[in-house]
Amino acid sequence: MIRSPLILTLMLDDGSQKFFNEMRKQYFPPQRNYLDAHLTLFHNLPAEELAIVDYLKQICYKRSDFLMKVSSIVSIGNGVAYKVESPELQLIHLQLQKTLKYWLIPQDQQKLWPHITIQNKTDANTANRLINNLKVDFKPFNITALGFNLWEYKGGPWAFIEAFCFK
């Protein structure tokens, strides 16, 4: 049986997840908003490679929750995202890239640009208005990384597979 590709995202603390979900509900075009807010680490992992789950468990066993800084609001062309900065997240991603290198598509071989999209699939003027509005009151804040979430891509929506929590 051929399964759809897997997507790996970072698990956030409940308060942060709720905040970004609310922002996404408010600003993402409703007809295209069938996902919760997320920070994607890998876009296309092969479902048939069971070793990937073992690697995720190994990394989680060695890591604790960690803080990340939401540093700014940025344009993604026809949308808006919160930029996330974390040296620890960059190290984890690099470690995963080295471990999973034989299975990575070109997009997933690039340096991670951590962000959480709250608006997309709109026009540049709408996105720029939102950026300008949100920047008025924006102050950098911290969020907590709790582990990984693994998803199966379903041609638009994603199906949750498993959570992997840091120790």
mmCIF file of the C-alpha atoms, coordinates in Angstrom:
data_MODEL
# 
_entry.id   MODEL 
# 
loop_
_atom_site.group_PDB 
_atom_site.id 
_atom_site.type_symbol 
_atom_site.label_atom_id 
_atom_site.label_alt_id 
_atom_site.label_comp_id 
_atom_site.label_asym_id 
_atom_site.label_entity_id 
_atom_site.label_seq_id 
_atom_site.pdbx_PDB_ins_code 
_atom_site.Cartn_x 
_atom_site.Cartn_y 
_atom_site.Cartn_z 
_atom_site.occupancy 
_atom_site.B_iso_or_equiv 
_atom_site.pdbx_formal_charge 
_atom_site.auth_seq_id 
_atom_site.auth_comp_id 
_atom_site.auth_asym_id 
_atom_site.auth_atom_id 
_atom_site.pdbx_PDB_model_num 
ATOM 1   C CA . MET A 1 1   ? 0.000   0.000  0.000  1.00 0.00 ? 1   MET A CA 1 
ATOM 2   C CA . ILE A 1 2   ? 1.420   3.388  -1.028 1.00 0.00 ? 2   ILE A CA 1 
ATOM 3   C CA . ARG A 1 3   ? 0.871   6.075  1.558  1.00 0.00 ? 3   ARG A CA 1 
ATOM 4   C CA . SER A 1 4   ? 0.999   9.815  1.107  1.00 0.00 ? 4   SER A CA 1 
ATOM 5   C CA . PRO A 1 5   ? 4.141   11.767 2.089  1.00 0.00 ? 5   PRO A CA 1 
ATOM 6   C CA . LEU A 1 6   ? 4.708   12.669 5.713  1.00 0.00 ? 6   LEU A CA 1 
ATOM 7   C CA . ILE A 1 7   ? 5.045   16.193 7.103  1.00 0.00 ? 7   ILE A CA 1 
ATOM 8   C CA . LEU A 1 8   ? 6.981   16.922 10.280 1.00 0.00 ? 8   LEU A CA 1 
ATOM 9   C CA . THR A 1 9   ? 6.053   19.963 12.367 1.00 0.00 ? 9   THR A CA 1 
ATOM 10  C CA . LEU A 1 10  ? 7.206   21.334 15.686 1.00 0.00 ? 10  LEU A CA 1 
ATOM 11  C CA . MET A 1 11  ? 4.843   20.851 18.636 1.00 0.00 ? 11  MET A CA 1 
ATOM 12  C CA . LEU A 1 12  ? 4.196   24.113 20.483 1.00 0.00 ? 12  LEU A CA 1 
ATOM 13  C CA . ASP A 1 13  ? 2.922   24.792 23.988 1.00 0.00 ? 13  ASP A CA 1 
ATOM 14  C CA . ASP A 1 14  ? -0.878  25.012 24.248 1.00 0.00 ? 14  ASP A CA 1 
ATOM 15  C CA . GLY A 1 15  ? -1.073  28.770 24.779 1.00 0.00 ? 15  GLY A CA 1 
ATOM 16  C CA . SER A 1 16  ? 1.099   29.546 21.771 1.00 0.00 ? 16  SER A CA 1 
ATOM 17  C CA . GLN A 1 17  ? -0.727  27.033 19.593 1.00 0.00 ? 17  GLN A CA 1 
ATOM 18  C CA . LYS A 1 18  ? -4.054  28.588 20.554 1.00 0.00 ? 18  LYS A CA 1 
ATOM 19  C CA . PHE A 1 19  ? -2.780  32.117 19.804 1.00 0.00 ? 19  PHE A CA 1 
ATOM 20  C CA . PHE A 1 20  ? -1.502  31.194 16.332 1.00 0.00 ? 20  PHE A CA 1 
ATOM 21  C CA . ASN A 1 21  ? -4.643  29.172 15.538 1.00 0.00 ? 21  ASN A CA 1 
ATOM 22  C CA . GLU A 1 22  ? -6.782  32.190 16.411 1.00 0.00 ? 22  GLU A CA 1 
ATOM 23  C CA . MET A 1 23  ? -4.637  34.466 14.249 1.00 0.00 ? 23  MET A CA 1 
ATOM 24  C CA . ARG A 1 24  ? -4.900  32.011 11.384 1.00 0.00 ? 24  ARG A CA 1 
ATOM 25  C CA . LYS A 1 25  ? -8.692  31.738 11.753 1.00 0.00 ? 25  LYS A CA 1 
ATOM 26  C CA . GLN A 1 26  ? -8.950  35.505 11.721 1.00 0.00 ? 26  GLN A CA 1 
ATOM 27  C CA . TYR A 1 27  ? -6.703  36.219 8.719  1.00 0.00 ? 27  TYR A CA 1 
ATOM 28  C CA . PHE A 1 28  ? -6.386  33.123 6.514  1.00 0.00 ? 28  PHE A CA 1 
ATOM 29  C CA . PRO A 1 29  ? -8.935  32.892 3.658  1.00 0.00 ? 29  PRO A CA 1 
ATOM 30  C CA . PRO A 1 30  ? -11.630 30.641 5.216  1.00 0.00 ? 30  PRO A CA 1 
ATOM 31  C CA . GLN A 1 31  ? -12.125 28.472 2.134  1.00 0.00 ? 31  GLN A CA 1 
ATOM 32  C CA . ARG A 1 32  ? -8.424  27.528 2.235  1.00 0.00 ? 32  ARG A CA 1 
ATOM 33  C CA . ASN A 1 33  ? -7.921  27.282 5.984  1.00 0.00 ? 33  ASN A CA 1 
ATOM 34  C CA . TYR A 1 34  ? -8.220  23.571 6.721  1.00 0.00 ? 34  TYR A CA 1 
ATOM 35  C CA . LEU A 1 35  ? -5.104  23.297 8.916  1.00 0.00 ? 35  LEU A CA 1 
ATOM 36  C CA . ASP A 1 36  ? -4.164  24.559 12.349 1.00 0.00 ? 36  ASP A CA 1 
ATOM 37  C CA . ALA A 1 37  ? -1.212  26.928 12.574 1.00 0.00 ? 37  ALA A CA 1 
ATOM 38  C CA . HIS A 1 38  ? 2.090   25.068 12.358 1.00 0.00 ? 38  HIS A CA 1 
ATOM 39  C CA . LEU A 1 39  ? 5.854   25.394 12.092 1.00 0.00 ? 39  LEU A CA 1 
ATOM 40  C CA . THR A 1 40  ? 6.916   22.959 9.373  1.00 0.00 ? 40  THR A CA 1 
ATOM 41  C CA . LEU A 1 41  ? 10.289  21.251 9.677  1.00 0.00 ? 41  LEU A CA 1 
ATOM 42  C CA . PHE A 1 42  ? 10.021  18.838 6.717  1.00 0.00 ? 42  PHE A CA 1 
ATOM 43  C CA . HIS A 1 43  ? 7.474   18.920 3.911  1.00 0.00 ? 43  HIS A CA 1 
ATOM 44  C CA . ASN A 1 44  ? 7.820   15.517 2.273  1.00 0.00 ? 44  ASN A CA 1 
ATOM 45  C CA . LEU A 1 45  ? 9.190   12.478 4.105  1.00 0.00 ? 45  LEU A CA 1 
ATOM 46  C CA . PRO A 1 46  ? 8.602   8.963  2.764  1.00 0.00 ? 46  PRO A CA 1 
ATOM 47  C CA . ALA A 1 47  ? 5.885   7.135  4.690  1.00 0.00 ? 47  ALA A CA 1 
ATOM 48  C CA . GLU A 1 48  ? 7.407   3.732  3.990  1.00 0.00 ? 48  GLU A CA 1 
ATOM 49  C CA . GLU A 1 49  ? 10.652  4.525  5.857  1.00 0.00 ? 49  GLU A CA 1 
ATOM 50  C CA . LEU A 1 50  ? 9.859   3.300  9.372  1.00 0.00 ? 50  LEU A CA 1 
ATOM 51  C CA . ALA A 1 51  ? 13.318  4.318  10.596 1.00 0.00 ? 51  ALA A CA 1 
ATOM 52  C CA . ILE A 1 52  ? 12.183  7.947  10.567 1.00 0.00 ? 52  ILE A CA 1 
ATOM 53  C CA . VAL A 1 53  ? 9.980   7.319  13.616 1.00 0.00 ? 53  VAL A CA 1 
ATOM 54  C CA . ASP A 1 54  ? 12.931  5.749  15.452 1.00 0.00 ? 54  ASP A CA 1 
ATOM 55  C CA . TYR A 1 55  ? 15.106  8.802  14.700 1.00 0.00 ? 55  TYR A CA 1 
ATOM 56  C CA . LEU A 1 56  ? 12.438  11.140 16.036 1.00 0.00 ? 56  LEU A CA 1 
ATOM 57  C CA . LYS A 1 57  ? 12.141  9.120  19.242 1.00 0.00 ? 57  LYS A CA 1 
ATOM 58  C CA . GLN A 1 58  ? 15.942  9.181  19.700 1.00 0.00 ? 58  GLN A CA 1 
ATOM 59  C CA . ILE A 1 59  ? 16.098  12.945 19.321 1.00 0.00 ? 59  ILE A CA 1 
ATOM 60  C CA . CYS A 1 60  ? 13.198  13.485 21.723 1.00 0.00 ? 60  CYS A CA 1 
ATOM 61  C CA . TYR A 1 61  ? 14.788  11.257 24.349 1.00 0.00 ? 61  TYR A CA 1 
ATOM 62  C CA . LYS A 1 62  ? 17.878  13.503 24.369 1.00 0.00 ? 62  LYS A CA 1 
ATOM 63  C CA . ARG A 1 63  ? 16.108  16.873 24.344 1.00 0.00 ? 63  ARG A CA 1 
ATOM 64  C CA . SER A 1 64  ? 14.061  18.926 26.771 1.00 0.00 ? 64  SER A CA 1 
ATOM 65  C CA . ASP A 1 65  ? 11.463  21.550 25.971 1.00 0.00 ? 65  ASP A CA 1 
ATOM 66  C CA . PHE A 1 66  ? 13.079  24.814 24.898 1.00 0.00 ? 66  PHE A CA 1 
ATOM 67  C CA . LEU A 1 67  ? 12.147  28.439 24.375 1.00 0.00 ? 67  LEU A CA 1 
ATOM 68  C CA . MET A 1 68  ? 12.095  30.119 20.982 1.00 0.00 ? 68  MET A CA 1 
ATOM 69  C CA . LYS A 1 69  ? 11.740  33.806 20.187 1.00 0.00 ? 69  LYS A CA 1 
ATOM 70  C CA . VAL A 1 70  ? 8.981   35.098 17.926 1.00 0.00 ? 70  VAL A CA 1 
ATOM 71  C CA . SER A 1 71  ? 11.026  38.031 16.664 1.00 0.00 ? 71  SER A CA 1 
ATOM 72  C CA . SER A 1 72  ? 8.974   39.746 13.962 1.00 0.00 ? 72  SER A CA 1 
ATOM 73  C CA . ILE A 1 73  ? 6.065   39.742 11.559 1.00 0.00 ? 73  ILE A CA 1 
ATOM 74  C CA . VAL A 1 74  ? 7.170   39.125 7.976  1.00 0.00 ? 74  VAL A CA 1 
ATOM 75  C CA . SER A 1 75  ? 5.836   39.045 4.451  1.00 0.00 ? 75  SER A CA 1 
ATOM 76  C CA . ILE A 1 76  ? 5.697   35.743 2.603  1.00 0.00 ? 76  ILE A CA 1 
ATOM 77  C CA . GLY A 1 77  ? 4.605   37.393 -0.634 1.00 0.00 ? 77  GLY A CA 1 
ATOM 78  C CA . ASN A 1 78  ? 0.858   36.874 -0.667 1.00 0.00 ? 78  ASN A CA 1 
ATOM 79  C CA . GLY A 1 79  ? 0.657   36.313 3.051  1.00 0.00 ? 79  GLY A CA 1 
ATOM 80  C CA . VAL A 1 80  ? 1.970   36.987 6.535  1.00 0.00 ? 80  VAL A CA 1 
ATOM 81  C CA . ALA A 1 81  ? 3.950   34.926 9.031  1.00 0.00 ? 81  ALA A CA 1 
ATOM 82  C CA . TYR A 1 82  ? 5.542   35.235 12.441 1.00 0.00 ? 82  TYR A CA 1 
ATOM 83  C CA . LYS A 1 83  ? 9.294   34.701 12.233 1.00 0.00 ? 83  LYS A CA 1 
ATOM 84  C CA . VAL A 1 84  ? 10.705  32.341 14.877 1.00 0.00 ? 84  VAL A CA 1 
ATOM 85  C CA . GLU A 1 85  ? 14.338  32.386 16.008 1.00 0.00 ? 85  GLU A CA 1 
ATOM 86  C CA . SER A 1 86  ? 16.024  29.580 17.882 1.00 0.00 ? 86  SER A CA 1 
ATOM 87  C CA . PRO A 1 87  ? 19.614  28.354 17.674 1.00 0.00 ? 87  PRO A CA 1 
ATOM 88  C CA . GLU A 1 88  ? 18.484  25.095 19.322 1.00 0.00 ? 88  GLU A CA 1 
ATOM 89  C CA . LEU A 1 89  ? 15.803  24.526 16.682 1.00 0.00 ? 89  LEU A CA 1 
ATOM 90  C CA . GLN A 1 90  ? 18.351  25.161 13.935 1.00 0.00 ? 90  GLN A CA 1 
ATOM 91  C CA . LEU A 1 91  ? 20.670  22.553 15.489 1.00 0.00 ? 91  LEU A CA 1 
ATOM 92  C CA . ILE A 1 92  ? 17.874  19.989 15.774 1.00 0.00 ? 92  ILE A CA 1 
ATOM 93  C CA . HIS A 1 93  ? 16.855  20.601 12.173 1.00 0.00 ? 93  HIS A CA 1 
ATOM 94  C CA . LEU A 1 94  ? 20.444  20.251 10.969 1.00 0.00 ? 94  LEU A CA 1 
ATOM 95  C CA . GLN A 1 95  ? 20.794  17.001 12.931 1.00 0.00 ? 95  GLN A CA 1 
ATOM 96  C CA . LEU A 1 96  ? 17.598  15.689 11.350 1.00 0.00 ? 96  LEU A CA 1 
ATOM 97  C CA . GLN A 1 97  ? 18.769  16.756 7.894  1.00 0.00 ? 97  GLN A CA 1 
ATOM 98  C CA . LYS A 1 98  ? 21.994  14.782 8.334  1.00 0.00 ? 98  LYS A CA 1 
ATOM 99  C CA . THR A 1 99  ? 20.157  11.728 9.619  1.00 0.00 ? 99  THR A CA 1 
ATOM 100 C CA . LEU A 1 100 ? 17.402  11.810 6.992  1.00 0.00 ? 100 LEU A CA 1 
ATOM 101 C CA . LYS A 1 101 ? 19.517  13.096 4.077  1.00 0.00 ? 101 LYS A CA 1 
ATOM 102 C CA . TYR A 1 102 ? 18.829  10.168 1.753  1.00 0.00 ? 102 TYR A CA 1 
ATOM 103 C CA . TRP A 1 103 ? 15.081  10.761 1.915  1.00 0.00 ? 103 TRP A CA 1 
ATOM 104 C CA . LEU A 1 104 ? 14.940  14.568 1.657  1.00 0.00 ? 104 LEU A CA 1 
ATOM 105 C CA . ILE A 1 105 ? 13.513  16.451 -1.296 1.00 0.00 ? 105 ILE A CA 1 
ATOM 106 C CA . PRO A 1 106 ? 15.451  19.606 -2.341 1.00 0.00 ? 106 PRO A CA 1 
ATOM 107 C CA . GLN A 1 107 ? 13.085  21.892 -0.389 1.00 0.00 ? 107 GLN A CA 1 
ATOM 108 C CA . ASP A 1 108 ? 13.834  19.974 2.830  1.00 0.00 ? 108 ASP A CA 1 
ATOM 109 C CA . GLN A 1 109 ? 17.606  20.078 2.222  1.00 0.00 ? 109 GLN A CA 1 
ATOM 110 C CA . GLN A 1 110 ? 17.655  23.862 2.590  1.00 0.00 ? 110 GLN A CA 1 
ATOM 111 C CA . LYS A 1 111 ? 18.432  25.782 5.754  1.00 0.00 ? 111 LYS A CA 1 
ATOM 112 C CA . LEU A 1 112 ? 15.354  26.036 7.960  1.00 0.00 ? 112 LEU A CA 1 
ATOM 113 C CA . TRP A 1 113 ? 13.524  29.364 7.944  1.00 0.00 ? 113 TRP A CA 1 
ATOM 114 C CA . PRO A 1 114 ? 11.251  28.893 10.979 1.00 0.00 ? 114 PRO A CA 1 
ATOM 115 C CA . HIS A 1 115 ? 7.948   30.720 10.703 1.00 0.00 ? 115 HIS A CA 1 
ATOM 116 C CA . ILE A 1 116 ? 4.258   30.293 11.445 1.00 0.00 ? 116 ILE A CA 1 
ATOM 117 C CA . THR A 1 117 ? 1.947   31.410 8.658  1.00 0.00 ? 117 THR A CA 1 
ATOM 118 C CA . ILE A 1 118 ? -1.240  33.188 9.683  1.00 0.00 ? 118 ILE A CA 1 
ATOM 119 C CA . GLN A 1 119 ? -2.267  34.445 6.243  1.00 0.00 ? 119 GLN A CA 1 
ATOM 120 C CA . ASN A 1 120 ? -1.577  33.077 2.769  1.00 0.00 ? 120 ASN A CA 1 
ATOM 121 C CA . LYS A 1 121 ? -3.207  32.750 -0.639 1.00 0.00 ? 121 LYS A CA 1 
ATOM 122 C CA . THR A 1 122 ? -4.254  36.402 -0.648 1.00 0.00 ? 122 THR A CA 1 
ATOM 123 C CA . ASP A 1 123 ? -2.914  39.395 -2.580 1.00 0.00 ? 123 ASP A CA 1 
ATOM 124 C CA . ALA A 1 124 ? 0.177   41.427 -1.726 1.00 0.00 ? 124 ALA A CA 1 
ATOM 125 C CA . ASN A 1 125 ? -1.825  44.557 -0.806 1.00 0.00 ? 125 ASN A CA 1 
ATOM 126 C CA . THR A 1 126 ? -3.988  42.657 1.697  1.00 0.00 ? 126 THR A CA 1 
ATOM 127 C CA . ALA A 1 127 ? -0.880  41.032 3.181  1.00 0.00 ? 127 ALA A CA 1 
ATOM 128 C CA . ASN A 1 128 ? 0.953   44.361 3.460  1.00 0.00 ? 128 ASN A CA 1 
ATOM 129 C CA . ARG A 1 129 ? -2.026  45.980 5.216  1.00 0.00 ? 129 ARG A CA 1 
ATOM 130 C CA . LEU A 1 130 ? -2.087  43.144 7.746  1.00 0.00 ? 130 LEU A CA 1 
ATOM 131 C CA . ILE A 1 131 ? 1.660   43.368 8.363  1.00 0.00 ? 131 ILE A CA 1 
ATOM 132 C CA . ASN A 1 132 ? 1.411   47.115 8.955  1.00 0.00 ? 132 ASN A CA 1 
ATOM 133 C CA . ASN A 1 133 ? -1.572  46.664 11.310 1.00 0.00 ? 133 ASN A CA 1 
ATOM 134 C CA . LEU A 1 134 ? 0.060   43.882 13.329 1.00 0.00 ? 134 LEU A CA 1 
ATOM 135 C CA . LYS A 1 135 ? 3.412   45.667 13.602 1.00 0.00 ? 135 LYS A CA 1 
ATOM 136 C CA . VAL A 1 136 ? 1.831   48.612 15.436 1.00 0.00 ? 136 VAL A CA 1 
ATOM 137 C CA . ASP A 1 137 ? 1.467   46.625 18.678 1.00 0.00 ? 137 ASP A CA 1 
ATOM 138 C CA . PHE A 1 138 ? 3.971   43.831 18.069 1.00 0.00 ? 138 PHE A CA 1 
ATOM 139 C CA . LYS A 1 139 ? 6.541   43.027 20.723 1.00 0.00 ? 139 LYS A CA 1 
ATOM 140 C CA . PRO A 1 140 ? 8.799   39.965 20.462 1.00 0.00 ? 140 PRO A CA 1 
ATOM 141 C CA . PHE A 1 141 ? 7.675   37.094 22.679 1.00 0.00 ? 141 PHE A CA 1 
ATOM 142 C CA . ASN A 1 142 ? 8.713   33.567 23.582 1.00 0.00 ? 142 ASN A CA 1 
ATOM 143 C CA . ILE A 1 143 ? 7.024   30.290 22.748 1.00 0.00 ? 143 ILE A CA 1 
ATOM 144 C CA . THR A 1 144 ? 7.985   26.788 23.847 1.00 0.00 ? 144 THR A CA 1 
ATOM 145 C CA . ALA A 1 145 ? 8.859   23.826 21.661 1.00 0.00 ? 145 ALA A CA 1 
ATOM 146 C CA . LEU A 1 146 ? 7.540   20.590 23.180 1.00 0.00 ? 146 LEU A CA 1 
ATOM 147 C CA . GLY A 1 147 ? 8.423   18.006 20.511 1.00 0.00 ? 147 GLY A CA 1 
ATOM 148 C CA . PHE A 1 148 ? 7.342   16.948 17.028 1.00 0.00 ? 148 PHE A CA 1 
ATOM 149 C CA . ASN A 1 149 ? 4.066   16.167 15.302 1.00 0.00 ? 149 ASN A CA 1 
ATOM 150 C CA . LEU A 1 150 ? 4.017   13.787 12.363 1.00 0.00 ? 150 LEU A CA 1 
ATOM 151 C CA . TRP A 1 151 ? 1.286   14.118 9.734  1.00 0.00 ? 151 TRP A CA 1 
ATOM 152 C CA . GLU A 1 152 ? 0.221   12.383 6.552  1.00 0.00 ? 152 GLU A CA 1 
ATOM 153 C CA . TYR A 1 153 ? -0.471  14.683 3.616  1.00 0.00 ? 153 TYR A CA 1 
ATOM 154 C CA . LYS A 1 154 ? -3.981  14.155 2.239  1.00 0.00 ? 154 LYS A CA 1 
ATOM 155 C CA . GLY A 1 155 ? -3.954  16.425 -0.822 1.00 0.00 ? 155 GLY A CA 1 
ATOM 156 C CA . GLY A 1 156 ? -4.739  19.531 1.242  1.00 0.00 ? 156 GLY A CA 1 
ATOM 157 C CA . PRO A 1 157 ? -5.782  18.525 4.754  1.00 0.00 ? 157 PRO A CA 1 
ATOM 158 C CA . TRP A 1 158 ? -3.345  16.564 6.878  1.00 0.00 ? 158 TRP A CA 1 
ATOM 159 C CA . ALA A 1 159 ? -4.056  13.462 8.962  1.00 0.00 ? 159 ALA A CA 1 
ATOM 160 C CA . PHE A 1 160 ? -2.370  13.378 12.373 1.00 0.00 ? 160 PHE A CA 1 
ATOM 161 C CA . ILE A 1 161 ? -0.205  10.298 12.896 1.00 0.00 ? 161 ILE A CA 1 
ATOM 162 C CA . GLU A 1 162 ? 1.785   10.683 16.097 1.00 0.00 ? 162 GLU A CA 1 
ATOM 163 C CA . ALA A 1 163 ? 3.241   13.152 18.600 1.00 0.00 ? 163 ALA A CA 1 
ATOM 164 C CA . PHE A 1 164 ? 6.819   12.837 19.852 1.00 0.00 ? 164 PHE A CA 1 
ATOM 165 C CA . CYS A 1 165 ? 7.428   14.761 23.078 1.00 0.00 ? 165 CYS A CA 1 
ATOM 166 C CA . PHE A 1 166 ? 10.796  15.963 24.314 1.00 0.00 ? 166 PHE A CA 1 
ATOM 167 C CA . LYS A 1 167 ? 11.670  14.357 27.655 1.00 0.00 ? 167 LYS A CA 1 
# 
